[in-house]
């Protein structure tokens, strides 16, 4: 252990110290203040006899008289199956009043990249219980599917609903995977105390905490800690998935706060900024996190990611959602207009997308009519949305009976399919049945994206007749 008392500068979350021997990048540091307080940090830069240290607990109280100890190792996460049911702070220390963690091992939080050759293609259904996701933008094991929201939207409620309800249906499991268990890793970054209380009350009330590990970084915690929180969460997820054969769903909220922390550190280091002041390496940094989702050939477990981010000014072209969209396999859009109408959850299925959906649905995975129903619902709702714009110009009376049918369909789609509340857990069977109820209000000859045999089996003529009578 090397100890110095050579601090030359304190700048924001960074401390600069002179050294007389090489110090490793990412090496863990302990800084003892003159008052006797010990703070942890990590080497961010090491060159020319000077190291830059990012301090996790904030730099208050650190001055030139403080001592700096280099521990000779990188930051590690203590992992064990006993972490399930525990609540930790953003740097992996218990805050739930429970016993200290006795780890099976301590793993580097940077993780190891999955060899592309060893990756198994994601194609197994995860049921979230949310119709707008399961029916229209299906999540599969090993996928990374972000939720794009904006300030003031109920994305936290949606995150809690998914964490509470997500499961691997038995009929979607292979025979040799029936014993695989499901776990949720919840990583919160920069959230308020009120949000933290809401999360914990919901986890405890519903019993979801028993199968979850919660990492909690609050808004008044040091921003630097936010840069390690998702890595702690993903290291835990990889251990449970690939060592203990769990199917792990990782929910990270809010990635915007994570990126703001990167920008703050970059400014303190006086780096040349990229787009809108964010570091030029932000794409690489986000990819290091998102690409830790996946399945490995020969392993039972899987890591699936749902990162949640609030788009500044509701701008989907902002660097954070823009770069996230490049790396991930789709996006779920939380819509302010639907939210103002009281739709829960307010998911807009038209701009939403799951690029791996086609491989995760159908016979043997969900139901054989899943793909056709999804395509037809999407087409009919899109047409209804277009007609809403036309009604604003010419009025509803100027539209044909067919057009009025599609207008009614769009309204009912939002009221019956998307709207389900944040406490309703729908099986995929129920979601598809609701879809058929809606499609049955359209004339048969308009169902041009569904196989005729499926129409004969599921179409309800009475529904269309009742709508015509109305």
Secondary structure as UniProt FT lines:
FT   STRAND          2..4
FT   STRAND          7..11
FT   TURN            12..13
FT   STRAND          14..18
FT   TURN            25..26
FT   STRAND          27..32
FT   TURN            34..35
FT   STRAND          38..47
FT   TURN            48..49
FT   STRAND          50..55
FT   TURN            56..57
FT   TURN            60..61
FT   TURN            64..65
FT   STRAND          67..74
FT   STRAND          76..79
FT   HELIX           81..83
FT   TURN            84..85
FT   STRAND          87..89
FT   TURN            90..91
FT   STRAND          105..108
FT   TURN            109..110
FT   HELIX           116..118
FT   STRAND          119..120
FT   STRAND          125..127
FT   HELIX           131..134
FT   TURN            135..136
FT   STRAND          139..140
FT   TURN            141..142
FT   STRAND          146..149
FT   TURN            151..152
FT   HELIX           155..165
FT   HELIX           170..172
FT   HELIX           175..177
FT   TURN            178..179
FT   STRAND          181..191
FT   HELIX           193..206
FT   HELIX           208..211
FT   STRAND          212..218
FT   TURN            219..220
FT   HELIX           223..225
FT   HELIX           226..242
FT   TURN            243..244
FT   STRAND          246..253
FT   HELIX           255..268
FT   TURN            269..270
FT   HELIX           275..277
FT   TURN            280..281
FT   HELIX           282..290
FT   TURN            291..292
FT   STRAND          294..296
FT   TURN            297..298
FT   STRAND          302..310
FT   HELIX           312..314
FT   TURN            316..317
FT   HELIX           319..327
FT   STRAND          330..334
FT   HELIX           336..340
FT   TURN            341..342
FT   STRAND          347..354
FT   TURN            355..356
FT   HELIX           357..359
FT   TURN            363..365
FT   TURN            368..369
FT   HELIX           370..394
FT   HELIX           396..398
FT   HELIX           401..412
FT   HELIX           413..418
FT   HELIX           428..439
FT   TURN            440..441
FT   HELIX           444..446
FT   TURN            448..449
FT   HELIX           452..458
FT   HELIX           461..469
//
